[in-house]
Amino acid sequence: MTTTFKVKFWEIKKRAGRKRPWAVRWLTDKKEHSEWYANKPLATGGCPS
């Protein structure tokens, strides 16, 4: 596993009716990742939007 600082966040979205409705999607170098959260402050890292 290598360390990279090439990170690109491209989407935060909400899907109603889910236990954890907030999704965050990002790329590290060229690999896609996603994570689901229970509320928007967790999904945005606590940053208001």
Secondary structure, DSSP 8 states (H G I E B T S, - for coil): ------EEEEEEEE-TT-SS-EEEEEEETTEEEEEEESSHHHHTTT---
